[in-house]
Amino acid sequence: MKPFLANELRIRCPSNTTVDSTVKLDQNPFPFLDNSYYMQILSNRGVLRIDQELAMHPLTRPIVMNLARGFDFPTKFGAAMLKMGAIQVLTGTQGEIRTSCRATNRPPFP
């Protein structure tokens, strides 16, 4: 990660805070659905370590490079959305929406 980005994230997300801060993984200031995320991780601006590793690993780097160039991005994105649409979302008492990303919600009282 570039030092400037690391410092910016340290300021926005201090270590010992009790407040959840929001940081966008795609740092493009324009709300377009495009390939800028892939261009950013190729430029060492990945917010999550796993994102940055996608750009560096020999098996995934060619895929990231093609997506960064815009090669087949709309088709790949559309296919991913179809797969996500087939995921069976847990509803009712089968799942939970966390009130904090840091921990599961308290179990209901009997």
N, C-alpha and C positions, 0 to 999 in steps of 0.2 A: 504494500500500500504506500502511496506517495505520502511523504511526511506532512505536507499541508493538509491533506485529507484526514490523516490520523489526528492531527491537532484539532481540526474542526470538529471531529467526532468526540474527542475528549471533552471539549467545551460543551457540546450539546448533550452528551451522555456521561456525566461524571461518575466515577466508580461507586461512591457510597451514597447514592441518591435514593430517595423513596418515591420519586416521581417517575412515571413511565414517559420517556420522550419518544417522539416519532422521528425516524430518519428514513428517508426514501432510499430503497436499494438502487433505483434508477434515478440518478441525480440530474437528469435532464429537466430544466426548469419549465419546459413546454409540455403540456399534458397530451402528447401524441403517443399512440401505440406504434412504436417503431423499433429499430435495431440498436438504439443508442446504448442500452444496457450492455450489449456485447462489445460495442466499441469502447465503453468505459473499462470493462474488465481487461481488455487487451492493453489498455493504457495504465494498468495497475491502480485503478480506482474502484476496485470491488470492495463493497462495504463488509461483506461476510467473507471469511477465509475460504469457505467452500466455493464461493463464486470465483474468487481469484484463482483457486486451484483448477477450476474448469478451463481457464485460459492458459494454464501452464502444463497441464498433464498431456502427454503425447497422444493419448487416445481421444481426448475431447477437444484439444486445441484446434484441429482442422474444422470441427463442427462450429466452434465459436467463431473462427475466422470467416467461415462462409456466412454465418448469420450476421456478423458485423458488417460484411459487405452488402448485406441485403439480399443475398442469394437465397431465394425460395423462402424468405421470412414469412410472408403472408400465408403461404400454404402450410408451413410447419406450425405456425401459430394456430391456424384454424384446426388442424389435426389435433393439437394439444387441447384445445377447447372442447372438441368433441369427446376426447377421452375423459376430461374432467367432468363433463356433463353426465357421463355414465357412472360416476362414483355415487354410491348409495350413501347419502348424507344421513347421519344419525339424528333422529328427532325425538321430541318428548323426553322421556326419562332414559333413553338409550345413549344420549350424549350430553354434552354441556358446552355452553359458550362461556369461556373464562372471563371473569371480570378483571383479571390481571394476567398478563402473559407469564409472569414469574411463578405462578403456582395454580394448582387446581382449586376449584371452589370448595368451600367447606361442605361436607356431606349434610344432607337435610336431617333435622332432628326427628327422632321417631315419634 
